[in-house]
Amino acid sequence: MKYLLWLLKAAIFFTLFAFALNNQQDATVYFFFGTSWRAPLVLVVLAAFAGGLVTGALGMLPGWWKHRSAAAQLPAHVPPVANTGTAPITVPAAADLPAVRQHGL
């Protein structure tokens, strides 16, 4: 299994390396107010990918913080229930749990 994982990593590396070698021609990205950036095409694609990752992570950050604070308000330890087959399982009421709003598009 360890060798298969190394083989997969090597295949991904060589695929990306071949992509970089095949896209060395210069590309110009034009911004606002007449500014431009001239760089190899592979760097432009990599910068766009990294910018998308950062934008996506920053967009999800408020939701992560909400869920993290809601989880911090939950009780840290739930006492074990005796497994006699007759003991009722107690579930906290919805009013006892912190409210977390669900967002949809």
C-alpha positions as CSV (number, residue, x, y, z in Angstrom):
1,M,0.0,0.0,0.0
2,K,2.9,2.3,0.8
3,Y,4.4,1.8,-2.6
4,L,1.1,2.4,-4.3
5,L,0.8,5.7,-2.5
6,W,4.3,6.7,-3.6
7,L,3.5,5.7,-7.2
8,L,0.3,7.9,-7.1
9,K,2.3,10.8,-5.7
10,A,5.0,10.4,-8.4
11,A,2.3,10.2,-11.2
12,I,0.7,13.5,-9.9
13,F,4.1,15.2,-9.7
14,F,5.2,14.2,-13.2
15,T,1.8,15.2,-14.6
16,L,2.1,18.6,-13.1
17,F,5.7,18.9,-14.2
18,A,4.8,18.0,-17.8
19,F,2.0,20.6,-17.6
20,A,4.5,23.3,-16.4
21,L,7.0,22.4,-19.2
22,N,4.3,22.5,-21.9
23,N,3.0,26.0,-20.8
24,Q,6.1,28.1,-20.6
25,Q,5.0,30.7,-23.1
26,D,4.4,34.2,-21.8
27,A,0.8,35.3,-21.0
28,T,-0.3,38.8,-20.2
29,V,-3.0,39.4,-17.6
30,Y,-4.6,42.9,-17.9
31,F,-6.0,44.5,-14.8
32,F,-7.8,47.8,-14.3
33,F,-6.3,51.2,-14.9
34,G,-3.9,50.0,-17.6
35,T,-1.9,47.7,-15.3
36,S,-0.8,44.3,-16.6
37,W,1.2,41.3,-15.4
38,R,3.3,39.3,-17.8
39,A,4.4,35.9,-16.6
40,P,4.7,32.3,-17.9
41,L,1.2,30.7,-18.5
42,V,1.8,28.0,-15.8
43,L,2.3,30.7,-13.2
44,V,-0.9,32.5,-14.2
45,V,-2.9,29.3,-14.0
46,L,-1.3,28.5,-10.6
47,A,-2.0,32.0,-9.3
48,A,-5.7,31.8,-10.4
49,F,-6.0,28.4,-8.7
50,A,-4.4,29.7,-5.5
51,G,-6.6,32.8,-5.6
52,G,-9.7,30.6,-5.9
53,L,-8.6,28.4,-3.0
54,V,-8.1,31.5,-0.8
55,T,-11.4,33.1,-1.8
56,G,-13.3,29.9,-1.1
57,A,-11.7,29.3,2.3
58,L,-12.4,32.9,3.3
59,G,-16.0,32.6,2.2
60,M,-16.4,29.5,4.4
61,L,-14.7,31.0,7.4
62,P,-17.8,32.6,9.0
63,G,-19.7,29.4,8.9
64,W,-16.8,27.5,10.4
65,W,-16.6,30.0,13.3
66,K,-20.4,29.7,13.9
67,H,-20.3,25.9,14.0
68,R,-17.2,25.9,16.2
69,S,-18.8,28.3,18.7
70,A,-22.1,26.3,18.7
71,A,-20.1,23.1,19.3
72,A,-18.2,24.8,22.2
73,Q,-21.5,25.5,23.9
74,L,-22.6,21.9,23.9
75,P,-22.0,19.8,27.0
76,A,-18.5,18.4,27.1
77,H,-19.4,15.1,28.6
78,V,-22.6,13.1,28.4
79,P,-23.0,10.6,31.2
80,P,-23.2,7.0,30.1
81,V,-26.6,5.3,30.1
82,A,-26.8,1.9,31.8
83,N,-27.2,-0.8,29.2
84,T,-29.8,-2.9,30.9
85,G,-32.2,-2.9,28.0
86,T,-34.9,-1.0,30.0
87,A,-33.2,2.3,30.7
88,P,-34.6,5.1,28.6
89,I,-32.3,7.1,26.4
90,T,-32.5,10.8,27.3
91,V,-32.2,13.2,24.4
92,P,-31.8,16.9,25.2
93,A,-34.7,19.1,24.1
94,A,-34.3,21.3,21.1
95,A,-34.6,24.4,23.4
96,D,-31.5,23.3,25.3
97,L,-29.3,23.3,22.2
98,P,-27.8,26.5,20.7
99,A,-29.5,27.8,17.7
100,V,-27.6,27.5,14.4
101,R,-29.1,29.0,11.3
102,Q,-28.9,27.1,8.1
103,H,-28.1,29.1,5.0
104,G,-29.1,28.1,1.5
105,L,-28.8,29.5,-1.9
